[in-house]
């Protein structure tokens, strides 16, 4: 009697096994597979010698149904089958299959471990990519904010420069008109003085005129010293402007370094994309591994994973270097910004000191000028009295002529005094405007270091022209002059 293999109880397995059946019973050949499945076929209808020890179907063998007579009386074995069974081919094939199964299991575990490592490396690469993207976005947002701030500052500075130019043009026109009026007044006074000199007058002492000339020469020397001080201040401003331009160039270099840093980040992103592409290709290669070429593909996967690991380590090193470079650049930028702030503060303090010194010097100069004007008015008063005395001696027959001359001289003195006072007020107003222009120019040079040198030079020329035209002198009021000088 033969040992009978158990019929599978699962419907799916039963259908699969029935597809390999070779029918030997003539009564079952005419039936279809559906009809066979409907029959009550039990597990004794399968031959055990068609399968291995573990119930697996042997290679190149097919299960066959046994009839009831074959089951009852048994099927005699042939000599070849007995030789095959005695030679141990089945056990040898079993051990070979067992060994192949163990190899496949170990390869499967190794592939599974490598796949886990690949997933972990892929997650690390995704984290690095997200970190780099966040840092790149922050740098781009900071750069955009700085660009917007610089554009707004440049627009505001351009508006202020246009306003200052308009004010300068108005000031130049006003001073030109004042100069023309003064020139016409001087010509008129010269003509009147020539008419007065044409009259015969006695010899006068010129000592006082020499003193006046000496005082005028002293005032001229003081004005030249003031001009020299202004030139020194201008040269110092130029030196500060050069320092600010150097700092601006250094800031430009830092920006160029930031651009290089951005390019390095982009290159790192490209390298990361290449690594991810290689990783995807490796994963696709791993999915295509079959049972026959498993070991070579595993070796190839190991090499790919080693390359991915090397690239990951290289990317990590590059990331550390980029972070160090970024921190160093930020420290350099902070140091340069602190140096710029210190220089601007020092420039502001120097400008305030110079403004205070110039204001003190202007005050002393105005006081000396007011004293000289008082002295000149006193001398004019003495000359008027002498002329009145001479005219009184020469003209005895016309007593009404001397009061008329005195009235004429008084009116001329009043006109000259009013003109001096009005001119002093106008010069004080122009001095205030010039100081305001200087303050605005200093603020512009402090806030706009990127401005081109040509407009700055033009502004310096205009400022120097304004300084040359306008001489700041404080004139006394009309009441003060009336208190100091009185006519008899």
ROMAR-566059 format. One record per atom (N, C-alpha, C): residue in one letter; y, x, z. Coordinates in steps of 0.1 Angstrom, whole numbers, plus 5000, padded with zeros to 4 digits. Example, Ala and Ser with C-alpha at 12.3 -4.5 7.8 and 13.67 -1.06 7.14 Angstrom:
<palos>
a494351325078;a495551235078;a496751325078;s497851285071;s498951375071;s500051295079;
</palos>
This chain:
<palos>
x498850085000;x500050005000;x501250095000;x502250044993;x503550114992;x504450065003;x505350165008;x506450115017;x507450045009;x507949935014;x508849845007;x510249875012;x511249895003;x512649915006;x513249775010;x514249775019;x514849645023;x515849605013;x515749475010;x516749415001;x518149405007;x519249445000;x520549435007;x520949285009;x521449265021;x521849125025;x523249085021;x524049185018;x525449165013;x525449114999;x526249014996;x526248964982;x526749064972;x527849134976;x528349234967;x527349344964;x526749404974;x525749504972;x524549454965;x524249324967;x523049264960;x523349264945;x524649224942;x524949214928;x524949354921;x525449454929;x525449594924;x524049644921;x523249614931;x521849664930;x521049584919;x521349464918;x520649384907;x521049424893;x522249494892;x522649544879;x521849664875;x521149734884;x520349844881;x518849814880;x518549684881;x517049644882;x516449644868;x515249704867;x514449694855;x513249604858;x513249484852;x512249394856;x510849424850;x509849424858;x508449444853;x507649324853;x508049224861;x507249104861;x507549014849;x506548974841;x506848894830;x507448764833;x507048714845;x507648584849;x509148594852;x509648714856;x511048734859;x511848784848;x511248834837;x512048884826;x512848784819;x512248664818;x512948554811;x514148504819;x514148534831;x515248474840;x516548564839;x517648494840;x518948574841;x519148624855;x520248704856;x520548764869;x521048654879;x521748554874;x522148454883;x520948374888;x519948354879;x518748284883;x517948364893;x517948494891;x517248584900;x517948584914;x519248574914;x519948574927;x519748444935;x519548334927;x519248214933;x517848204939;x516948284934;x515548284939;x515548354953;x514548314961;x514348374974;x513648504972;x514348614968;x513748744966;x513948814979;x512848864985;x512948934998;x512949084996;x513049155007;x513249305006;x511949375002;x510749305003;x509549364999;x509349384984;x510249324976;x510149334961;x510749464956;x511149554964;x511749684960;x510849794963;x510749894954;x509950014956;x510750114963;x510250164974;x510950274982;x510950404975;x509950434966;x509950564960;x511050584950;x511750484946;x512850494937;x514150544944;x514050564958;x515250594965;x515050714975;x516050764980;x515950884989;x515650845003;x515650945012;x515350915026;x516350825033;x517650835029;x518650755035;x518950625027;x518050585019;x518250465012;x519150474999;x519450594995;x520350614983;x519450614971;x519950564960;x519250574947;x519250714942;x518050754938;x517850894933;x518550894919;x518851024915;x519451044902;x518451024891;x518850964880;x518050934869;x516850834872;x516950754882;x515950654886;x516550514887;x515750414885;x516250284885;x515350204894;x515850114902;x514950024911;x514249924902;x513049894906;x512249794898;x511649694908;x511549574904;x510949474912;x509349484911;x508749464922;x507249454922;x506749314923;x505749294916;x505149154916;x504349134929;x503949014932;x503148984944;x501749054944;x501149064932;x499849134931;x500049284934;x501049344929;x501349484931;x501549514946;x502249414952;x502449434967;x501249414974;x500349314970;x499149284977;x498049394976;x497849434963;x496849534960;x497249674960;x498649694959;x499149834958;x499149884944;x499949984942;x500150054929;x499650194930;x498650234923;x498150364924;x499150464919;x499250584925;x500150684921;x499450774911;x500250834902;x499750934892;x499751064898;x499151164891;x499051304896;x500351364896;x501151344886;x502551404885;x503351364896;x503351234900;x504151184911;x503751254924;x502351264926;x501951334938;x502351474938;x502351544927;x502851684926;x504251694930;x505051604924;x506451604927;x506751584942;x505951494948;x506151464962;x505651584971;x504651654967;x504051764975;x504951884973;x505551904961;x506352024959;x507652024967;x508051924973;x509251914981;x510551904974;x510451854962;x511751844954;x512651744961;x512051644967;x512951544973;x513751604985;x513051684993;x513651745005;x514751845000;x514351924989;x515352014984;x516651954979;x516451844972;x517551764967;x518351704978;x517651664988;x518351615000;x519151715007;x518651835009;x519451935015;x520651985007;x520451984994;x521552014985;x522651914986;x522151784985;x523151684986;x523851685000;x523151715011;x523651725024;x524751835025;x524351955019;x525352065019;x526552025010;x526351964999;x527551924991;x528451824998;x527751735006;x528551635013;x529351705024;x528751805031;x529551875041;x530651955035;x530452015024;x531552085017;x532651995013;x532251875008;x533251775004;x534051725017;x533351715028;x533951665040;x534951765045;x534551895045;x535452005050;x536652015040;x536452005027;x537552015018;x538451895020;x537851775022;x538751665025;x539551675037;x539051735048;x539751755060;x540951855058;x540551965050;x541652065047;x542752005039;x542351925029;x543351865020;x544251765029;x543551695038;x544351605046;x545251675055;x544851795061;x545751875069;x546951925061;x546651975049;x547652025040;x548651915036;x548151795034;x548951685031;x549851655043;x549351665055;x550151635067;x551251745068;x550951875065;x551951975066;x553051955055;x552551915043;x553451885032;x554451775036;x553951665042;x554751555046;x555751605057;x555351685066;x556251735076;x557351825070;x556951915061;x557951995054;x558951915046;x558351805040;x559251725032;x560251645041;x559851605053;x560751545062;x561851635067;x561351765069;x562351865073;x563451885062;x562851895050;x563851915038;x564751795037;x564251675039;x565151555039;x566151565050;x565851605062;x566751625073;x567851725069;x567451835064;x568351945060;x569351885049;x568751815039;x569551755029;x570651655034;x570151575044;x571151475050;x572251545057;x571851655065;x572851735072;x573851795063;x573351855052;x574251925042;x575151815035;x574551705032;x575351595026;x576451555035;x576151535048;x577151495058;x578251595059;x577851725060;x578851835061;x579751835048;x579151825037;x579851825024;x580851705023;x580451585028;x581351475028;x582451495037;x582251555049;x583351575058;x584351675053;x583751785046;x584651885040;x585551815029;x584851735021;x585651665010;x586651575015;x586351495026;x587351415032;x588551485038;x588251605045;x589251685050;x590151745039;x589551785028;x590351835017;x591151735011;x590651605010;x591451495004;x592651465013;x592351465026;x593551435035;x594551545034;x594151675033;x595151775032;x595951765019;x595251735008;x595851714996;x596951604996;x596551495002;x597451385003;x598751415012;x598451485023;x599551535031;x600551625024;x599951725017;x600751815009;x601551744998;x600951654991;x601651584981;x602851504987;x602551434998;x603651355005;x604751455009;x604351565015;x605451665020;x606251715008;x605551744997;x606251804985;x607151694980;x606751574979;x607651464974;x608851444983;x608651444996;x609751435006;x610751555004;x610151675003;x611051795001;x611851784988;x611151744978;x611851724965;x613051634966;x612851514973;x613951424975;x615051484983;x614651554994;x615751625002;x616451724994;x615751804985;x616451904977;x617351834967;x616951724961;x617851654952;x619151604959;x618951554972;x620051504980;x621051624983;x620451734987;x621251854990;x622051904978;x621351894966;x622051944954;x623251844951;x623051714952;x624151624950;x625251654960;x624951674973;x625951694982;x626651824979;x625951934975;x626552054971;x627552044960;x627051964949;x627951944938;x629251864942;x629051764951;x630251694956;x631151794963;x630551874972;x631351964980;x632152064971;x631452114961;x632052214951;x633152144944;x632952024939;x634051954932;x635251934941;x634951894954;x636051864963;x636851994966;x636152104968;x636752234971;x637552284958;x636952254947;x637752294935;x639052214933;x638952084936;x640152004936;x641152054947;x640652084959;x641552134969;x642252274965;x641352354959;x641952484954;x642952464943;x642752374934;x643752344924;x645052294930;x644952204940;x646152154947;x646852264954;x646052354961;x646752464968;x647452554958;x646752584947;x647352674937;x648652614932;x648652484929;x649952414924;x650952424935;x650552404948;x651552404959;x652052544960;x651252644959;x651652784960;x652652824948;x652352774936;x653352794925;x654652734928;x654552614934;x655852544937;x656652614947;x655952664958;x656552734968;x657152874963;x656352934954;x656853064948;x658153034940;x658152924933;x659352894925;x660552864935;x660252794945;x661352764955;x661852894962;x660852984965;x661153104971;x661953194962;x661653194949;x662453274939;x663853214938;x663953084939;x665353024939;x666153074951;x665453064963;x666153114975;x666453254974;x665553344969;x665853484968;x666953524959;x667153424949;x668253454939;x669553454946;x669653384957;x670953384964;x671153514971;x672353554973;x672653674980;x672453664995;x671653745001;x671453735015;x671653875021;x672053885033;x672254015040;x670854085042;x670954215044;x669754295047;x669054255060;x667754235059;x667054195071;x666054305075;x665654305087;x664654395092;x663254355088;x662454445082;x661154415077;x660054455087;x660354485099;x659354525109;x658354415112;x658954295113;x658154185116;x657154155104;x657754165092;x656854145080;x655754245080;x656054365084;x654954475084;x653854435095;x654354375106;x653454335116;x652554215110;x653254125103;x652454015097;x651454075087;x651854175079;x650854235069;x649754295076;x650054365088;x648954435095;x648054325101;x648654215106;x647754105111;x646854045100;x647454035088;x646653985077;x645554075073;x645854215073;x644854305070;x643754305080;x644154285093;x643154275104;x642254155102;x642854045098;x642053925095;x641153945083;x641654015073;x640754045062;x639554135066;x639854235074;x638754315079;x637754235087;x638254145095;x637354055103;x636553975094;x637253915083;x636453835074;x635353915066;x635754045063;x634754125057;x633554155066;x633854175079;x632754195089;x631854065090;x632553955090;x631853825090;x630953815078;x631453855066;x630653855054;x629453945055;x629754065061;x628554155062;x627554105071;x627954035082;x626953975091;x626253865084;x626953785076;x626253685068;x625253745058;x625553855052;x624653925043;x623453975051;x623654025063;x622454065071;x621553945074;x622253835078;x621453715081;x620653675069;x621353675057;x620653635045;x619453725042;x619653855043;x618553955041;x617353925051;x617753895063;x616653865073;x615953735069;x616753635064;x616053515059;x615153545048;x615553635039;x614753665027;x613453735032;x613553825043;x612353885048;x611453785054;x612053685062;x611153585067;x610453505056;x611253475046;x610653405034;x609453475028;x609653615027;x608553695022;x607353685031;x607553685044;x606453675054;x605753535052;x606553435051;x605953305049;x605153295036;x605653355025;x604953365013;x603653435014;x603653545022;x602353615024;x601353525032;x601853455042;x600953365049;x600453255040;x601353205031;x600853105021;x599753165012;x599953285008;x598953354999;x597653365007;x597753395020;x596453405028;x595853265030;x596653165031;x596053035032;x595352995019;x596053035007;x595353014994;x594053084993;x593953214999;x592653284999;x591653205007;x592053155019;x591153075027;x590652955019;x591552895012;x591152775004;x590152814993;x590452934987;x589452984977;x588053014983;x588053064996;x586853085003;x586152955006;x586952845009;x586352715011;x585752664998;x586452684986;x585852644974;x584552714971;x584452854974;x583252924972;x582152864982;x582552834994;x581652775003;x581052634998;x581952564992;x581552434986;x580552454974;x580852554966;x579952594955;x578552634961;x578552714972;x577352754978;x576552634983;x577252534989;x576552414993;x575952334981;x576752334970;x576152264959;x574952344953;x574952474953;x573852554949;x572652524958;x572952524971;x571852494981;x571252354978;x572152254975;x571652124972;x570752124959;x571152204949;x570352214937;x568952284940;x569052394949;x567752454952;x566852354960;x567452274968;x566752174976;x566152074967;x566852034956;x566351944946;x565152004939;x565352134935;x564152194929;x562952204938;x563152234951;x562052234960;x561452104961;x562251994962;x561651864962;x560951824950;x561451874938;x560651844926;x559351914926;x559352044930;x558052124932;x557152054941;x557751994952;x556851924962;x556251804956;x557051724948;x556551604942;x555451644932;x555651754924;x554651794915;x553351834922;x553551904934;x552351944942;x551651814947;x552351714951;x551751594956;x550951524944;x551551524932;x550951464921;x549651544917;x549751674919;x548551754916;x547451724926;x547851704939;x546851674949;x546151544947;x546851444942;x546251314939;x545251314928;x545351414919;x544451424907;x543251514910;x543051544922;x541851624925;x540551544925;x539551594918;x538251514918;x537151594926;x535951544926;x534951604934;x534451734928;x534551754914;x533951874908;x534951994909;x536251964908;x537252074908;x538052074920;x537452034932;x538152024944;x538652154950;x537752254950;x538052384956;x539152464948;x539052464935;x540252534928;x541552464930;x541552334930;x542752264932;x543352284946;x542352294956;x542852324970;x543452454971;x542852554963;x543552694963;x544952684957;x544952614946;x546352594939;x547252524948;x546852424955;x547752354965;x548152444976;x547252534981;x547652634991;x548752724986;x548652764974;x549752854968;x551052784967;x550952654963;x552252574961;x552852554975;x551952514985;x552552494998;x553152625004;x552552735001;x553152865006;x554452884999;x554552854986;x555852874980;x556852774985;x556452654988;x557352554994;x557852605008;x556952655015;x557252705029;x558252825028;x558052915018;x558953025016;x560352975012;x560352875003;x561652814999;x562352745011;x561552685019;x562152615031;x562752715040;x562052825043;x562552935051;x563852995045;x563853015032;x565053065026;x566152975027;x565952845025;x566952745027;x567552735041;x566652755051;x567052755065;x567952875067;x567552995062;x568353115064;x569753095057;x569753045045;x570953015038;x571852915045;x571252815051;x572052725059;x572652785071;x571852875078;x572452945090;x573653035086;x573453105075;x574453195070;x575753115066;x575552995059;x576652915055;x577352855067;x576652825078;x577252775090;x578052885096;x577553005097;x578253115103;x579553145095;x579353145081;x580553165073;x581653065075;x581152935076;x582152825078;x582852835091;x582152865102;x582752885115;x583753005114;x583353115108;x584253225107;x585553195099;x585353115088;x586553075080;x587452985088;x586852895096;x587652805104;x588452885115;x587752985121;x588553065130;x589653145124;x589453195112;x590453265105;x591653175101;x591253055097;x592352955093;x593152915106;x592452895117;x593152865129;x594052985134;x593653105132;x594453225136;x595653225127;x595453205114;x596553215104;x597553105107;x597052985110;x597952875113;x598752905126;x598152965136;x598852995148;x599953105145;x599553205137;x600553305133;x601753245126;x601453145117;x602553085109;x603453005119;x602852935128;x603652855138;x604452955147;x603953065151;x604653165159;x605853225151;x605653255138;x606653305130;x607753205127;x607353075125;x608352975123;x609152955136;x608552955148;x609252945160;x610153055162;x609753175159;x610653295161;x611853285151;x611553235139;x612653225129;x613653115134;x613153005140;x614052905145;x614852955157;x614253035166;x615053095177;x616053185172;x615753275162;x616753365157;x617853295150;x617453185143;x618553115136;x619453045146;x618952995157;x619752935168;x620653035174;x620053155177;x620853265183;x622053305173;x621753315160;x622753355151;x623853245150;x623353115150;x624253005149;x625253005162;x624653035174;x625453035186;x626453155185;x625953275180;x626853385179;x627953365169;x627653305157;x628653275147;x629653165153;x629153065160;x630052965166;x631053035176;x630553125184;x631353195194;x632453275186;x631953355176;x632853435168;x633953345161;x633453235155;x634453145149;x635453095159;x635053065171;x635953015181;x637053125184;x636553245186;x637553355189;x638453375177;x637953365165;x638753385153;x639753275151;x639353155154;x640353045153;x641453055164;x641053105176;x642053125186;x643053225182;x642553345176;x643453445172;x644353395161;x643753315151;x644553265140;x645653165146;x645353085156;x646352995161;x647453075168;x647053185175;x648153265181;x649053325171;x648453375160;x649253435149;x650153325143;x649653205141;x650453105135;x651653065144;x651353065157;x652453035166;x653553145166;x653053275165;x653953385164;x654853375151;x654153345140;x654853325127;x655853215127;x655453105134;x656352995135;x657653035143;x657353115154;x658553165162;x659453255154;x658753345145;x659553425137;x660353345126;x659753245121;x660453155111;x661653085118;x661353045131;x662452985138;x663653075140;x663353205143;x664453305145;x665153335132;x664353345121;x664953365108;x665853245104;x665453125108;x666253005105;x667553005112;x667453045125;x668653055133;x669653165127;x669053275123;x669953385117;x670553335105;x669753265096;x670353205084;x671453105087;x671153025097;x672152925101;x673452995106;x673253105113;x674453175118;x675153235107;x674453295097;x675053365086;x675853255077;x675153145075;x675753045067;x676952985074;x676952975087;x678052925095;x679253025094;x678953155093;x680053255092;x680653255078;x679753235068;x680253245054;x680953115049;x680553005054;x681052875049;x681852805060;x683152845061;x683952775071;x684652655066;x684852665052;x685552555046;x684752425044;x683452435044;x682552325042;x681752295055;x682152235064;x681452215077;x680152125075;x680152035064;x679051945062;x677852015055;x678152145050;x677052205042;x675952265052;x676352315063;x675352375073;x674352265078;x674852145083;x673852045087;x672852005076;x673451995064;x672551955052;x671452065050;x671852195051;x670852295050;x669852295061;x670352275073;x669452265085;x668452145083;x668952035079;x668051915077;x667051945066;x667452015055;x666552055045;x665452145050;x665852245058;x664852345063;x663952265073;x664452175081;x663652105090;x662552015083;x663051955072;x662051875065;x660951955058;x661452075053;x660452165047;x659452215058;x659952245070;x659052295081;x658052185085;x658652055085;x657751945089;x656651925078;x657051935065;x656051925055;x654952035055;x655452165058;x654552275059;x653552255071;x654152205082;x653352185094;x652252075091;x652651965085;x651751865082;x650651905072;x651051985062;x650152045053;x649152135059;x649652225069;x648752315076;x647752235084;x648252125091;x647352055099;x646251975091;x646751915080;x645751845071;x644751945065;x645252065061;x644352165056;x643352215067;x643852225079;x642952265090;x641852165092;x642252035092;x641251925094;x640251925082;x640751945070;x639751945059;x638852065059;x639352185064;x638452295065;x637452285076;x637852215087;x636952185098;x635852095093;x636251995085;x635151905080;x634251975070;x634852055062;x633952135053;x633052235060;x633552285071;x632752375080;x631552305086;x631852175090;x630752095096;x629652065085;x630152035073;x629252015062;x628452135058;x629052255058;x628352375056;x627252405066;x627652385079;x626652405090;x625452305088;x625752175084;x624752085082;x623852125070;x624452185059;x623652235048;x622852345052;x623352435060;x622552555065;x621352505073;x621652405082;x620452355090;x619452295081;x619852215071;x618852155063;x618052255054;x618752355050;x618152465042;x617152535051;x617452565063;x616552635073;x615352545075;x615552415077;x614352325079;x613552315066;x614152315055;x613352315042;x612552445041;x613152555044;x612352685043;x611252695053;x611452625065;x610452625075;x609352535072;x609652415065;x608652315063;x607952325049;x608552395040;x608052405026;x607852555022;x606852625027;x606652765024;x606052775009;x605552665003;x605052674990;x606052664979;x607352644983;x608352624973;x608552744964;x608852734951;x609052844942;x610252924946;x610353054943;x611453134948;x612753104940;x612653054928;x613853034920;x614752934926;x614352814930;x615252714936;x615852764949;x615052844957;x615552904969;x616653004966;x616453084956;x617553174952;x618753104948;x618652994940;x619752924936;x620452864948;x619652814958;x620252754970;x621052864977;x620452984978;x621153094985;x622453124978;x622453124964;x623653154957;x624753054959;x624252924959;x625252814962;x625752824976;x624952854985;x625352874999;x626352985000;x626053094993;x627053214994;x628353174988;x628253094976;x629553054970;x630352964979;x629652874986;x630352794995;x630952875007;x630252975011;x630753055022;x631953135017;x631953175004;x633053254999;x634253164998;x634053044993;x635252954991;x635852915004;x635052875013;x635552805026;x635652915037;x636852925043;x637053015054;x637352915066;x636452925076;x636552825087;x637652875097;x638652795098;x639752825108;x640152695115;x640152705128;x640552585136;x642052585138;x642652475133;x644152465134;x644552385146;x645652415152;x646052335163;x646552205159;x646552105168;x647051975164;x648651975163;x649151865158;x650551855156;x651351855170;x650751795180;x651351785193;x651451925199;x650352005198;x650352145203;x651452225196;x651552215183;x652552285176;x653952245181;x654152115183;x655552075187;x655852125201;x654752135209;x655052185223;x655352335222;x654752415213;x655052555213;x656352585205;x656652505195;x657852535187;x658852415188;x660052445191;x661052335192;x662352385184;x662952285177;x664052315169;x665352275177;x666352355176;x667652325182;x668552245172;
</palos>
